[in-house]
Amino acid sequence: MKRVTSTVLMLAAFLAGCGDVPTAAETQAQAKTDAGWATREAVTYNGNPFEIAVNPERTVAQVQAGNKNFSYTPNDVEAVARSKTGCKPKFEAGVLAFMGGFDGTADLKIVKGKNNQPFRWSVSLTC
């Protein structure tokens, strides 16, 4: 029994260490994204608070609900980006695009980010 238990524990420890390790390029891209988010601005859309950051090249915006107390949609996220940048936005749904029934009116309030905060959405911009 001790032998089986120790084997299982060693296997579990080994598998826990086998997670994907980000590449240098991924780490650099994440650092750039985080630095960009530090420049975010608070805006109001339809009476609700949002935060938005736009990269220096004006090709991508990140939009996040200011709190988790209201429902909002991909259309709202695009409208926030459009109102702040004047550019044509395209909501980047990621894995949500593969879900049946997902469209511009889907309720995004249920998607949470780190520490149970509203998720930060990416929007491609054409200026």
PLY file of the C-alpha trace (Angstrom):
ply
format ascii 1.0
element vertex 127
property float x
property float y
property float z
element edge 126
property int vertex1
property int vertex2
end_header
0.00 0.00 0.00
2.84 2.39 0.84
4.44 1.65 -2.48
1.23 2.42 -4.43
0.65 5.61 -2.46
4.19 6.87 -2.99
4.01 6.00 -6.70
0.74 7.91 -7.08
2.15 10.90 -5.19
5.30 10.95 -7.32
3.23 10.69 -10.50
0.97 13.52 -9.35
3.98 15.71 -8.55
5.50 14.94 -11.94
2.28 15.74 -13.82
1.78 18.96 -11.86
5.16 20.14 -13.13
4.30 19.34 -16.74
2.12 22.36 -17.39
2.72 24.49 -20.44
5.65 26.81 -19.91
5.17 30.09 -21.78
7.67 30.84 -24.50
9.83 33.97 -24.35
7.63 35.57 -27.04
4.46 34.79 -25.05
5.98 36.18 -21.87
7.06 39.35 -23.71
3.60 39.76 -25.29
1.93 39.35 -21.89
4.25 41.92 -20.34
3.41 44.36 -23.15
-0.32 43.72 -22.63
-0.03 44.27 -18.89
1.96 47.47 -19.41
-0.70 48.71 -21.84
-3.46 47.96 -19.36
-1.71 50.20 -16.84
-2.61 53.15 -19.14
-6.36 52.36 -19.14
-9.00 55.04 -18.87
-12.40 54.97 -17.23
-15.37 55.62 -19.55
-19.13 55.39 -19.23
-21.35 53.71 -21.80
-25.14 53.47 -21.39
-24.70 54.63 -17.81
-22.31 51.77 -16.96
-18.62 52.08 -16.08
-15.97 50.49 -18.30
-12.21 50.70 -18.54
-10.34 50.76 -21.85
-6.72 50.67 -22.95
-5.57 51.05 -26.55
-2.17 49.91 -27.78
0.12 52.60 -29.27
-0.38 51.20 -32.79
-4.18 51.58 -32.35
-4.76 48.03 -33.59
-6.06 46.50 -30.36
-8.14 47.74 -27.46
-8.78 46.00 -24.17
-12.14 46.64 -22.57
-13.32 45.60 -19.13
-16.53 46.32 -17.24
-15.84 48.69 -14.35
-17.62 46.38 -11.91
-19.58 43.13 -11.93
-22.97 44.64 -11.12
-24.44 44.90 -14.62
-24.93 42.83 -17.74
-23.17 43.79 -20.96
-22.70 42.30 -24.41
-20.06 42.04 -27.14
-21.96 44.82 -28.91
-21.44 47.01 -25.82
-17.71 46.17 -25.72
-17.39 47.16 -29.38
-19.35 50.36 -28.78
-17.02 51.33 -25.93
-14.00 50.81 -28.20
-15.64 52.72 -31.07
-16.60 55.67 -28.87
-13.11 55.96 -27.41
-11.05 55.41 -30.58
-13.27 56.32 -33.53
-12.06 53.08 -35.15
-14.04 50.11 -36.45
-13.97 47.48 -33.67
-14.21 43.69 -33.93
-14.91 41.80 -30.71
-12.49 38.90 -30.26
-14.64 36.12 -28.80
-11.87 33.53 -28.57
-13.19 30.16 -27.46
-16.69 31.61 -27.00
-17.02 31.75 -30.78
-17.23 27.95 -30.81
-20.19 27.89 -28.45
-23.59 27.52 -30.06
-25.85 30.53 -29.73
-23.05 33.00 -29.05
-23.55 36.33 -30.81
-23.27 40.07 -30.22
-26.11 40.03 -27.68
-24.67 37.33 -25.38
-24.45 38.27 -21.70
-20.76 38.63 -20.82
-21.35 39.33 -17.13
-21.06 35.63 -16.37
-17.48 35.43 -17.69
-15.02 36.24 -14.92
-11.35 37.07 -15.02
-8.69 36.90 -12.34
-9.82 37.25 -8.73
-13.48 37.03 -9.80
-13.22 40.40 -11.54
-14.91 41.13 -14.88
-13.04 39.62 -17.82
-10.81 41.89 -19.93
-11.93 41.58 -23.57
-9.78 42.12 -26.62
-11.10 44.15 -29.55
-9.31 44.40 -32.90
-9.34 47.90 -34.35
-9.32 49.10 -37.95
-8.57 52.82 -37.99
0 1
1 2
2 3
3 4
4 5
5 6
6 7
7 8
8 9
9 10
10 11
11 12
12 13
13 14
14 15
15 16
16 17
17 18
18 19
19 20
20 21
21 22
22 23
23 24
24 25
25 26
26 27
27 28
28 29
29 30
30 31
31 32
32 33
33 34
34 35
35 36
36 37
37 38
38 39
39 40
40 41
41 42
42 43
43 44
44 45
45 46
46 47
47 48
48 49
49 50
50 51
51 52
52 53
53 54
54 55
55 56
56 57
57 58
58 59
59 60
60 61
61 62
62 63
63 64
64 65
65 66
66 67
67 68
68 69
69 70
70 71
71 72
72 73
73 74
74 75
75 76
76 77
77 78
78 79
79 80
80 81
81 82
82 83
83 84
84 85
85 86
86 87
87 88
88 89
89 90
90 91
91 92
92 93
93 94
94 95
95 96
96 97
97 98
98 99
99 100
100 101
101 102
102 103
103 104
104 105
105 106
106 107
107 108
108 109
109 110
110 111
111 112
112 113
113 114
114 115
115 116
116 117
117 118
118 119
119 120
120 121
121 122
122 123
123 124
124 125
125 126
